[in-house]
Amino acid sequence: MANSNDPDIHAATVRAQAQSEMHGKQSIPPLQADRHSSLDPAVETPVEARQGFLGMPVLAVLIGGLMLAGIAWLAVHFAVQ
């Protein structure tokens, strides 16, 4: 189990609290690259560890791609007949 006095864990806790207090479209400040090893792993908040964005833009891209695939399928279907 990690030591609660570890400065990395304390820093991650502070960042997590700051991220939970953000409202609206405030941006999260970028993190600086750190050197980590298997003995000293990176400690990240769930927001920092997420690989991409969520929400309406992602849904719009997925629905748009599905609609384009449907249009292409219909074009091929009627072009073959």
C-alpha positions in Angstrom: 0.0 0.0 0.0 1.2 3.5 -0.8 2.5 5.8 1.9 0.0 8.6 2.6 2.9 11.0 3.2 4.2 10.4 -0.4 4.5 13.8 -2.1 3.2 12.3 -5.4 0.0 11.0 -3.8 -0.4 14.4 -2.1 0.0 16.2 -5.4 -2.5 13.9 -7.1 -5.0 14.5 -4.3 -4.6 18.2 -4.6 -5.1 18.0 -8.4 -8.2 15.8 -8.0 -9.7 18.3 -5.6 -9.0 21.2 -8.0 -10.5 19.3 -10.9 -13.7 18.5 -8.9 -14.1 22.2 -8.1 -13.9 23.3 -11.8 -17.1 24.5 -13.3 -18.3 24.8 -16.9 -15.7 24.8 -19.7 -12.6 25.6 -17.6 -9.5 23.9 -18.9 -7.3 21.6 -17.0 -3.7 22.9 -16.9 -1.3 20.5 -18.7 0.9 18.2 -16.7 4.7 18.3 -17.1 6.4 15.0 -18.1 7.9 13.2 -15.2 10.4 10.4 -15.0 8.8 7.3 -13.6 10.0 3.7 -13.1 8.3 0.6 -11.9 9.6 1.4 -8.5 8.2 4.9 -8.6 5.0 4.8 -10.7 3.0 7.8 -11.9 0.1 8.8 -9.6 -2.7 10.3 -11.6 -6.3 11.3 -11.0 -9.1 9.6 -13.0 -9.5 12.7 -15.1 -5.8 12.8 -16.0 -5.7 9.1 -16.8 -8.7 9.3 -19.2 -7.5 8.8 -22.8 -10.1 11.0 -24.6 -13.1 13.2 -24.4 -16.7 12.2 -23.6 -20.0 13.8 -24.4 -21.9 15.2 -27.3 -19.0 15.7 -29.8 -18.1 12.0 -29.6 -21.7 11.0 -29.9 -22.1 13.2 -32.9 -19.1 11.7 -34.7 -20.4 8.2 -34.0 -23.9 8.9 -35.3 -22.5 10.8 -38.3 -20.3 7.8 -39.2 -23.2 5.5 -38.8 -25.3 7.7 -41.1 -22.5 7.8 -43.7 -22.1 4.1 -43.6 -25.9 3.7 -44.2 -25.8 6.1 -47.1 -22.9 4.2 -48.7 -24.7 0.9 -48.1 -27.9 2.3 -49.8 -25.8 3.7 -52.7 -24.1 0.3 -53.3 -27.4 -1.5 -52.9 -29.2 0.5 -55.5 -26.2 0.7 -57.9 -26.0 -3.1 -58.1 -29.6 -3.6 -58.9 
